[in-house]
Each structure stands twice: as C-alpha cells, then as structure tokens.
Amino acid sequence: MWLPTSVYERVPQFWFLIGVFFILGGIYLGADHPVAFMYVVIGILSAALGVAVAMHRAKYRRKQSMNNSPETTSESN
C-alpha cells in the first residue's frame, strides 16, 4: 500500500506529536495513577521513533543528493 506523499512526509511529525500527547497524559494523570508510567514510556518511545525516522530520512536524502550532484560525476573527454 502506497501512502500519498503529503501523508508520508508527515508521519514522523505524527509520531512525535502522539508521543508528546502520551507524555502529557501521563503527567496529567499523576504519579499515583497505575498507568501513568506506561503513558510516559509509550510517549517517549513514540517521540523517539518520530525523531529516528526523520533523521534516517534526512540522512538518506542527503546521501542521495550527494550521489546525484553534478560535482561528483565527472565526464571524461
């Protein structure tokens, strides 16, 4: 299944935002609530996933642009 480009480009931001909401939800519930710790853990993991995906995409795109740049390709006469 292919995602539209507009959705595909926003996925890391979505994961990060969901992570922030989970962390805020855990804080809102307070330390005395039994599932607050899990909210915070899921939030941290989700936010980390969003950051990791964004970093991997940036690294891959930078590598691709370096491979396709005219400076790296040389023509022999």
Secondary structure by P-SEA (a helix, b strand, c coil): ccccaaaaaaaaaaaaaaaaaaaaaaaaacccccaaaaaaaaaaaaaaaaaaaaaaaaaaaaaaaaaaccccccccc
